[in-house]
Amino acid sequence: MQSSKWLVRLFLLFALSVTAWASFVSWGQLERHKRITEEVDQLEAEAKRIQAENQTLEERMSYFSTREFREQEAREKLGLKKADETVIAIKEEVQRDSGDNTINNQQKNDEQEVSIPNYRKWWQIFFR
């Protein structure tokens, strides 16, 4: 009897050890599965972001290949025009001073404009 109690206790201890080990391994697998799922979710979100970026780039590429874009770039960057167009350039003057200096500068500019003949002003506008 004594040996059978001891055998039962040994068996219970063995069963408890196996159960504890199985629980430990299962817990580790669950944690690993959770990390993998989170990483998959992050990668899917990044893939969606990259797809949206690719879509935007494709739209830009299709716009850049249009005739309207090429004409606009030729006008702005190369200064070209169509055969039946007339181009007029308007020069904007920027005044950076404030207060009384602005009034004095305007008077000086007005005096300079009065002293320069019109044909010279037009020459400066178109051929500068």
C-alpha positions as CSV (number, residue, x, y, z in Angstrom):
1,M,0.0,0.0,0.0
2,Q,2.7,2.3,0.9
3,S,4.3,1.8,-2.5
4,S,1.1,2.3,-4.4
5,K,0.5,5.6,-2.6
6,W,4.1,6.6,-3.5
7,L,3.5,5.4,-7.1
8,V,0.2,7.4,-7.3
9,R,2.0,10.5,-6.0
10,L,4.8,10.0,-8.4
11,F,2.4,9.7,-11.3
12,L,0.5,12.8,-10.2
13,L,3.8,14.7,-10.0
14,F,4.7,13.6,-13.4
15,A,1.3,14.5,-14.8
16,L,1.5,17.9,-13.2
17,S,5.0,18.5,-14.6
18,V,3.8,17.5,-18.1
19,T,0.8,19.8,-17.8
20,A,2.9,22.7,-16.6
21,W,5.4,22.2,-19.4
22,A,2.6,21.9,-22.1
23,S,1.1,25.1,-20.7
24,F,4.4,26.9,-20.8
25,V,5.0,25.9,-24.4
26,S,1.4,26.8,-25.4
27,W,1.8,30.2,-23.8
28,G,5.0,30.8,-25.7
29,Q,3.3,29.8,-29.0
30,L,0.3,32.1,-28.3
31,E,2.7,35.0,-27.6
32,R,4.6,34.3,-30.8
33,H,1.3,34.1,-32.8
34,K,0.2,37.4,-31.3
35,R,3.5,39.1,-32.4
36,I,3.3,37.6,-35.9
37,T,-0.3,38.8,-36.2
38,E,0.7,42.3,-35.2
39,E,3.6,42.3,-37.6
40,V,1.3,41.1,-40.4
41,D,-1.2,43.9,-39.6
42,Q,1.6,46.5,-39.7
43,L,2.9,45.2,-43.1
44,E,-0.6,45.2,-44.5
45,A,-1.0,48.9,-43.4
46,E,2.3,49.7,-45.0
47,A,1.3,47.9,-48.2
48,K,-1.9,50.0,-48.4
49,R,0.1,53.2,-47.8
50,I,2.6,52.2,-50.6
51,Q,-0.3,51.3,-52.9
52,A,-1.9,54.8,-52.3
53,E,1.5,56.4,-53.0
54,N,1.9,54.4,-56.2
55,Q,-1.5,55.5,-57.3
56,T,-0.6,59.1,-56.7
57,L,2.6,58.7,-58.6
58,E,0.8,57.0,-61.5
59,E,-1.7,59.9,-61.6
60,R,1.2,62.4,-61.7
61,M,3.0,60.5,-64.4
62,S,-0.2,60.4,-66.5
63,Y,-0.6,64.2,-66.0
64,F,3.1,64.8,-66.8
65,S,2.6,63.0,-70.1
66,T,-0.3,65.2,-71.2
67,R,0.0,67.8,-73.9
68,E,-1.3,70.5,-71.5
69,F,1.5,69.9,-69.1
70,R,4.1,70.0,-71.8
71,E,2.7,73.3,-73.1
72,Q,2.6,74.8,-69.7
73,E,6.2,73.8,-68.9
74,A,7.4,75.1,-72.3
75,R,5.7,78.5,-71.6
76,E,7.0,78.8,-68.0
77,K,10.4,77.3,-68.2
78,L,11.5,77.8,-71.8
79,G,9.5,81.0,-72.5
80,L,8.0,79.5,-75.7
81,K,4.7,80.5,-77.2
82,K,2.3,79.3,-79.9
83,A,2.6,80.8,-83.4
84,D,-0.7,82.8,-83.1
85,E,0.0,84.2,-79.6
86,T,1.3,87.5,-78.4
87,V,3.1,87.5,-75.1
88,I,3.2,90.6,-72.8
89,A,5.5,90.7,-69.9
90,I,4.6,92.7,-66.8
91,K,7.3,93.4,-64.3
92,E,6.2,93.6,-60.7
93,E,8.1,95.9,-58.4
94,V,8.5,94.9,-54.8
95,Q,8.8,97.6,-52.2
96,R,10.4,96.3,-49.0
97,D,10.7,99.5,-47.0
98,S,7.9,100.7,-44.8
99,G,6.6,104.1,-43.6
100,D,8.2,107.3,-44.9
101,N,10.8,105.5,-46.8
102,T,8.1,104.0,-49.0
103,I,6.8,107.4,-49.9
104,N,10.3,108.7,-50.6
105,N,11.1,105.6,-52.8
106,Q,7.9,106.0,-54.7
107,Q,8.7,109.7,-55.4
108,K,12.2,108.7,-56.5
109,N,10.8,105.9,-58.8
110,D,8.3,108.4,-60.2
111,E,11.1,110.9,-60.9
112,Q,13.1,108.2,-62.6
113,E,10.2,107.0,-64.7
114,V,9.6,110.6,-65.8
115,S,13.1,111.0,-66.9
116,I,13.2,107.7,-68.9
117,P,11.5,107.9,-72.3
118,N,8.7,105.4,-73.0
119,Y,10.5,103.5,-75.8
120,R,13.3,102.8,-73.3
121,K,10.8,101.5,-70.7
122,W,9.3,99.2,-73.3
123,W,12.8,98.1,-74.4
124,Q,13.6,97.2,-70.8
125,I,10.4,95.3,-70.3
126,F,10.7,93.2,-73.4
127,F,14.4,92.7,-73.8
128,R,15.8,92.6,-70.3
